Amino acid sequence: MKNENTLLKQFNVGLLDMRELFHKSGRLDDSNSKLDEVTKLLCLEIASVRDPESRVPSLKEILEKHHCGHGLVSSLNAALSLAAKSETLRNYDGGSLLGPNPKFNIAESEEALARGLAQIVLQSFNGYLRGSNGSESFEFLNEAFCHFIRDNFRQNIEDAQYMTPPEVVNFMVDLGIVRLRGKRFTNSKPPIICDPSCGVGSFLAQFYRAWTVKERMSSCPILVGQDKVDKMARLSLLNLSLFGIENPKIYRGNSLVASSPLDAYSQKCDLILTNPPFGARFESSDLAFHSLEYFPFLHNYIQSRGGLIDSELLFLDRYLSLLKPGGTVLAVVPDSVISSSGLPSYLRGQLHEHWTIRSITELPAVTFAQAGTRTKTCILEVEKKKPEGKAALMGKVLSLGFEVSSKKGVPYKKAEGMNALEPLFDAMSSFTQESNSISCFKIVADSPSCVAVAPSFLTDESWTPSHYSSDRLRTLQQIEGLANDEEFEVHSLESLVNLTSKSRRGIREAKSQKCISVLHVGDFGSLNVSELIAYEPKTPGKPCEAGDILFSKINPRIPRVLVVPNMPFELTCSTEFEVMRPKSGHNPYEIMLLLLSDYAQNQIRSLTCGTSSSHNRIKTRELLSIRLAIPRTGTVKRTAYDDAVKAFETANIRLNESNTSLHETWSGLNDMLVV
């Protein structure tokens, strides 16, 4: 570990030096050009180390030869031509990773730039390439590749799929290996492991390490990767070659388009490990030529409807066509795949009906922060096997053992907390059950949350793991336990309130009208009157009036509930609020107090969904489903309950009257002092 930390430190220092060198030279403003030049230098060193018969001189030898004199760029180009002929850098199609005419994009007159880059690459990588490394540092260069791309030259959200953190990669690989255990593989019939969006080959490299070194399996796996970006395919093959992997099947091609090399592995893959591109969209008309076998669940939709389809949905369907019966896919997917309505919901229904959902793991927002995005993601595991009543494991982790900070404009990981994926893996891999033995759910672990959910309990509406968190389910168990108590009755929020949106029409904008924003609501339903008076919304709000209950549906981890007070002007509120009125027999302050209770908040926080930690929302139907316990009329606890509600109402009214009075006094004094 000490050796690995030293290497990583050398690499980080080298990256900063390289950034500064490019900046000072004013050359190669394009990030891809910078990456190409460094990759060429690295290829030289790899060919020199891995293929002595190629007679490629090392960077150290080249630098020593031209320590004082000129001609360094010419020598580097000559060495690059030799490296292009090396078997180590041979591509699957017979060509070289370096292309047909390899040459550095550095002029003879830019010898200082060439020397500086060569020295940095030598210092950063040579410790790994020429050192004696154990299994602990086996994947060091893989992490270095990802680090290099994301921190310096590829900070684009759309490239996040190249930078899957090793913590996530290791978890998915280890879980995939668990699914392969017990299956018979031989040297003549080895497992086929595939990544249709391979990036720099992180999943394939880590699987090889875990399978051959950690698991000591005798059968050598067939590794298949494809990426539509030419550079990524080269880097992936380069990455795998560093580990001595013979004949990896790495291709350049679009995995969503027919006639790519990946088609040869249709229904042949034992395990797919991948992080597909998010955010791209395809026209249905452009996909209509695909057969039913290519997109087994989306084919009919593609053929019968027009419009755009998200790439993550297409990739997920494509994986199922590549898996052999009994095969498993583990894929990183955005929150929309497991929580959104429309086509994602349709695809979830098809998967639920035809195949087995093995596990879904919700990742923290920091997962891809180093790549420039805090998009909310999950790991979806599906087995291509008919459902047999097996429960799906729902996991939720709050930490990966790191946070992401910025230094000189470069995001970097710093150790913080624990990697909760490690104990979650232990819980998931050790869980066993008999078919149909779980009627609803079974809490497997609390920290991190791991819950086994029966297929009948897994709704088509949402597969979000936090909705099935151990905190929420234990709270529900406690509440339902109170339903059997003679002193309590349990209600859903829906049975206690009416939504005003169904009965009110919008009102016209007026100068005297004020709009309550989410940010105007503080603790225990306090209203920031000063900010309310000054606020000028860009768009009209929803109508509201005194006595309404406003509940903020955005970022509900911050409780914002308000009973609208009497104000001397018309009121509207942000569209982020749900506007409710209590049903007969209930008090608005009672509802607010119930919504602010710990057992309500435990449910609310677990029922959110959204694209990131800063844009989480709870849907109306989920909000109305929360369960609330109220003491029965005539009991001693009901008397205490009513007294608490009355005291809360009195205090809240006084609080907001005081806020209004404070604003009026402050405003009057300001008006008095105006000259």
N, C-alpha and C positions, 0 to 999 in steps of 0.2 A: 504494500500500500504506500509506503514511504517513497519507493522508487517511482510509482505511478504519479504521486502528487508532485514529485520533482519534475517529471516529464511534462505534466500539465502546466506547471508554473513556467517552465521554459517556453512552452508553446504560447501561453498567454502573453508573455513578454515579447516573443517574436511577432505576434500579431500586431501589437501596438507599434512596434518598431516598423513593421511593414506598412501600416497605415501612414505613419509619419513619412516614410521614404517615398511612397507614392505621392503624398501631398506635396512634399518639397520639390519633387522632380516635375510635377505638373503634367505627367504623362499618364496615359491610360485612364481617362476619366470614367470610362464605362466599366461598371463593376464586373461584367462577364469577362472582359478582356484581362482584368487583373487576376481573376480566378484562373483563366486559361494559362497565364504565364507561370503562376505558382504551381499549377498542376503539371506543366511540362517539366519544371525543375524537379518536382517530386518523382515523376516518371523516370527521369534520369537516374536518380538515386535508387529507386526500386529495381530497375533493370540491372544496375551495377551489383546490388546485393543479391537478388534472387536468381540472376542468370549470368553467372561468371563467363559462360561460353560466348556470350554476346560481346565480350571485351569492351563493354561500356565503362569509361573511366568514372570514378566517383567525383562528386562535387569537390571534395577535399583535394583530390589529385589535380583537378582542373584549376582550382584556386591557387594551389601551391605553384603550379607551372607558370601561372601568370601573375605571380605575386608583385612583381615590379613592372614588367613589360606590358605591352598591349596585346590585343588579339583574343581577349577573353570571350567576347561574343561569338567570334568565329569558332572557337573551340567548343563552346556550348552547343552551337548549331550542329557541328560535326558529331558530337556525342549524341545529340537528339536523333540524328539520322540513324545511328547505330541502334539506339534504343527502340526505334520504330520497327526494327527487324527482330526484336527479341520475342521469344515465345511467351514470355511473361505478359507482354502487352498485346498479344494476339487476340483479336476480336472473333466472335463466333462465325462471322462471315468470311474469315480469312484475312481481313484487313487489319490495320493497326489502330489501337486506341488513339494514336497521335495523328491519324489521318494520312493521306497519301504523300503530302509534302510538308513534313514537320519542320517548323522554323520558329524561333523566338521573334516576337513582335517588338524587338528592341534593336535600335540602330547601333552600328559599330562605335559611333561617337558617344553612346550612352553607357559606357563601360562601368561608371560608378553605380548606376542603377542596377545593372546586371550583377555586379559584385555584391552589392548590398542585399539583393534578393537571394542570391545563392548562399550567402553566409547565414541569413535568417532561416532559410529552409533547412540548411545543414544543422544549425543549432537546435531548431525546433523539433525536427523529426529523427535526426540521426541516432539519438539515444534509444529510440524504439527500434529502428530498423536494424541497427548493428549490435544491439544489446542482447543479453540473455534474458528472455522474458517468460514468466510463468503464466498460468491461466488467468491470474488476477489482472494482468495488463493486456490480455488477449485482444480486447475490443478497444484499446486505447486509441488507435488511429481512426477507428470508426467515429468515436466521439470527437476526435480532433477535426475530422472532415466536417462534421455537422457544425461544430463550434466555429470553424473558419468561415463557413458559408453564412451562417445566421448573424454572426457578430459584426462582420465587416462589410460584406459586399452583397448580401441577398436579403436585406431586411424588408421583405415584402410579405404581406399577409397571405397572398395566394401561394407562397412557397413554403408555408408552414408544414406541409406534408413531408418536406425533406428533413425536418428537424425534430422528429419524435424523440422526446427525452429518453435516455437509457433506462430510467426507472420504469417507464411505461413499457418500453421494448422488452425489458427483462421479465416483467410480470406477464405480458402476453405470450412470450416464448415459453416460459415455465408452465403456464396454464395449458398451452397447446401441447407440450410434451406429455403432460398428465393425460390428455385425451388420446395420445398415441400409445400409451402404455397398455400392454395386454394384447396389442395387435401384432400379428406375426410379420416381421420384415426380415429379409435376407439380403445378401449381397446381390443376388440375382433379381430380387424384388424389393428394392429399397423404398422408403417413403419419399413421396414427391411433395416438396414444400414450395409454395408459390407466393410471390408478392407482385400483383399486377400493377402497382404504382411504387416501384422499388426505391426511387430516390437515390440515395447513396448506399443502399444495400444494408441498412441497419438491422432489419429483422432477419434477413438471410444470414448475415455474418454472426449475429448473436445466436441464432438457432444452431448453426454449425458448431459454434463453441460449446453450447450447452449439451448438444446431442453427443458430440464426440469426446469432449474433455470431461464435462461434469457427469453426464450419464454413462459415459464409456460404452456407448452402443457400437456394435461391430459393423452394422450395416451403414454404409456411407450414403447420406441422403442426396437426392437429386434436387438442386436448388434452382428454381426458375424465377426470374425477375424480368419485368418489362417496364419501361418508362418512355413516355412520348418525347421527353426532352433529351436530345442527343448527349448533352454534357452529363446529365445524371446517369445515363446508361454507362458512359465511360467511367465515371467516378465509382459507380457501383461495382463494375467488373474489376477496377483497380483496387477497390477496398477489399473485395473477396480474395483477390490474388495475394494480398499481403498475408493472409492466413494460410496460405498453401493449399487452398481449395482447388482441386483439379476439375476443370471443365464445367464451371458454373454456366447455366443457361441464361445468359443475360441478353436481352433484346431491346432494340429501339423500335418502338411502335405504340400506337394508341390502343389501349386495352378495350375501349368501347367501340372500336371500329373493326369490322370483319376483315379477314385475310391477314391479320397480324400473326407473327410466330406463336403467339399465345394460344391460337386456335387449336394447335396440335395437342394441347393438354386438356381439352374439354372432357369433363367427367373423369379425370385421372388424378386430380390433386387430393392428397390426404389431408393437408393442412394449408390454409391460407392465412397469412399474417400480414396486415397491411394498414396503412393510413392513407386513404384515397384523397384526392384533391376535393376541397369544398368550394362551393360558390359558383362553379361553372354551370351553364344551362345549355341544353340542347333542344333544338326544334324537333318535334315529333316527326315531321315530314322527312328530316334528314336521317331518321333511324328506321323508317318504315320498311326498308329492304331486309332488315334482320329477321332471322327465323325465330320460331317459338323457342327453340333450344337455346338461343343466345340470350334472350330475356324472358325466362319462363313465366314470370308473374306480370310483367309490364307489357308484354307483347300485344295483348288485346287492346290495352289502353293506347299504346302507340299507334296501332292500326286504325282505331276508331275515332280518336280525338286529336285536335290540333293543339298548338301551344308549346310552352317550354317545360322541360323536365330537368330537375336538379341532378347534377352529376353524381352526387352521393347516393341517390336512389338507384340510378342506373348501375353504378358500380356494385352496389349490394346485390342487385338481381343478377348481375354478370357473375359474381363469385359463385352463386349457387349452380350456375351452368358449368363452372370449372371443377367443382367438387365431385369426387366420386361418392356413391352412396355410402353413408356412414362417415364421410369427411366432415371437417370442422372449419369454420371461418371465425377468426377473431379480427375485428376491424374497428378502428377508431371512427366514430361518426359524430356529426354535430347534433346538438340537442333536438333540432327540428325533426330528425329521422325518428326519434322515439317519443316525441310529444306533440307534433303538429297534426292538425286535421288535414283533410283533403287527401292527396295522393300518398303522403307518408302514412296516414292512418290506413288506407287501403292496403298498402304493402305490408304493414304490420299484421293486418288481418290475415293476409295470405300466408305469411310466415308462421303465424300462430296456428293456422289450420293444418298446414302441410308438413312443417318441419318442427324440430325441437329447439326451443329457446333455452340454452344452457345457462347463460349468465349475462347480466348487464352491470357494468361498473361505471359509476358517475365519478368523473375526474374533477379536481379543483380548477378554478379559473387560471391559476398560475401555470398550468401545464405547458402552454405554448407561449407564455409571456416573453420568453427570450427570442422567439421568432417574430414578435411584434403583434401578437393578438391574444386576447383573453377570451376567445370564443369558448363557450361552454360545450364540452364534449363528453362522450361516453365510449366505453368499449363494449361492443355488442358481440356476443358469442352465439352462433347458430350451428346446430348439427344437422346435416342433411339426412335426417332419419325421421320416420313417422312418429308423431307424438304418442307417447306411451304413459301419459299421466305423470311424467317426471316434473318435479318442481324446478322453476327457474330461480337462480341465485341472484339476488339484488344487492349489490355492494355500493357503498358510498364512502369515498375517502376525502378528508379535509386537508391533507398535507402530503406532499411527495418528498419531504425532507429538504426542500429548498425554497427560497424566495428569489425574485429577480429584481435587481437594482440596475442603475445606470452609472457608468463611469466614463467620462469624456465622450458622452454620447453613445457609448457602446453598452448594450444590456448584457449583464452577466449573472450567473447563478451564484448564490451564496448559501451555504448550509444553514438550515434553520428548521427545527422540529425534527420529526421522524418521518420516514417513508412508510405511510400507512398501507401501501400496496403489499408490503412484505407480510404483515399479519393477516391481511385480507386473503392473500394467496394461501396461507396456511389453513384458514377457515374454509375456503372454497375447495381446496384439494383434498381435505380430510372429510368433507361432508359426504355422507352416504345415506341412502333412504330406500325404502321399498316403494315400488310403484303404487300410486294412489293412497299413500299412507298419510299425506298431508291434505286436510280438507280445505284450509284457507291459507295459513302461513305458519312458519316456524322460525323463531329468532335463533339464528346460528351464532351470532356474535354481536356485541354492542359497540365495541370500539376497536376497529372501525365497524360501522353498521353492516351486517350481512344477514339477509333474511331469505329463507326459502319460501317461494310463493307458488301455490298450486296453480296449474293452468287455468282453472275456472276463476281464480281470484285475479289473474293477470288480465286487466281490461284492455280492450282494443283502443280505448281512448288515450291512454298514456302508459308508457313503460318507464317513466322517469324513476330511477331508484330511490330518490329522496321521498317520493310519494309512498314508498314501502319501507321507510327507514324504521329502525328498531325503536327510536324515540317516539315516533308517531304511533306505531302499532302498540307499544306499551301504554301510551296515553289512552288509546282507544280501548284497550283491554281494561284499564282502570275505570274509564267512564262507563263502559258497558257493565262492569262489575257493580257500579253504583245503581244501575237500572234495576238490579235485583234487590237493592236496599229499600226498605219501606219508607225511608226518609227522602229519597231522591227520585226524580224522573229525568229522563234523558231526551233531548230534542236535537234536531238538526237546526242550523241557523235558518234554513229555508222555511221551517215551520213557525219561526218567530217574527219574520220580517216580510215586507213587500218591497219589491224594487220599483222605484218611482219612474224609471225610464219607460216603463210600459204604459204609464197613465198620463205623463206630462209631455207637453210640446215645448219646443224651444221658445225663448222669449227674445224680443228684439234688443239689440245693443242700445244702450243709453249712457249718457255722460255720467248719470248718477249711479250707474250700475258698477258693482265691484265683484271681482272674481277671486275665489279662494283657491290658492295654489297648494299643492302637496307640501311645499316647503314652508307654508304658513302655519302648519299644524305641529305642535310640540308635544311634550310629555303630558299624559293624562288629559288630552283633549284641550290643551290651551291654544288660543288663537293669537297669532302675532298681528295685532290690529294695525300697528304702524306700517308694517310691510304690506298688509292687505290694502290699506288706503292708497299707498304709493304705487301699487302694482298695476301695470298696464299690459294686459295680455295681448298677444298678437292675433289670437283667434278667439271667437266666442266660446264660452264655457257651457256647461250643462246647467239647467235651471235647478235651484235649490232654495229652500226656505227654512225659517226657524223651526227647530224640532227634528229636522232631517238628521240621519246618521250618515256621515261621510267616512268611507273606509278606503285608504290608499291601496290600490292593487299593485302598484309598482314598488319594487324593493320592499316587500312586506317584512323583511327581517328588521326594518326600522318601523316599529308600531306607530301608525298615524291614524287615529280615529278621532272624530269630532262630532259633537252634537251642535248643529248650527245655532248660534245664539241670536237673539233679537238684535237687529241692526237697523239704523234709520235710512236704509237704501236697499234697492233690489240687489239680490245676490245670485251669482252663478258659481260654479266650481270647475276645476280641471276635469278633463275627460278621464284622467287616471283614477278618479274616485268612483267607487260604487255608491250610489245614493239609495238609502233605504229608509223605510218608515216602520216602526214597530206595529205588529198586529195587536188587535184588541186584547187587553189584559196585561200588556207589557209596556215598559217605560223605555224611552230612548237612552237614558243614562244607564239603565240596567243592561241594555244590549251593548253599549260601549264598554261597560265594566267587564262584561263577560268576554268580549273580544280581546280585551287587554290582559285577561287572565293567563297564567302560565300554560295551563293545559290547552287553551285555545291557540296560543302562540306556537306551541310545539307542533300542532297540526298545520297551522298556516305556513310556517317556515318550511315544512316538509312538502307542501303542495305547490311550490313555485316551479316555474319553468321559464326558460328564456335563453338568449344567445350568450349572455355573459353575466358576471357577478353584479355588474352595475345596471343591468337591464333585465332583472328577474321580475316576473309578474305571476300573480295568482289569477287563474281564470274564474269567471263568475260561478260556473257550475261547481268548481272545486271549493270556492269560498262558502257557497251555500250548503255544502255537504259536511262541514265541520260539525262535530258533536259537542253539545253543551249540557252540563248537568245543573239542574235547578232543584233546590229543596222543595218537597211537596207542601202544599198549602195545609196549614194546621199543625205543622211540626215545629218543634223548638228551633231547629235550624232555619226554618223559613222565617221566623220572627227575626232572627239575627241577620239573615240575608236581606230582608226588607229594610232593616235599620241601616245596613251597610250601603244599600242602593240609595236611600234617602240622604244619607250623609255625603255620599259621593256626588249626588246631584246638587246639593246645596253648595258644596265646596267648588264644584266646577262652574256653576253659575256665577258665584262670587268672583272666581278667578278671572273669568272673561269680562265681567262687569268692571273689575279693577283694571284689566288691560285696556278696556275702552276708555275708562276715566283717566288713566295715565296718559294715553295718547291725546285726549282732548286737552288736558292740562299742558302738556308739552307743546301741542300745536298752538294753543292760545297764547302761551308765553312767546313763542316764536313770532306770531302775528303782532303782538304788542311791541316787540323790539325792532320790527321792520321800520327803517327810516324812509 
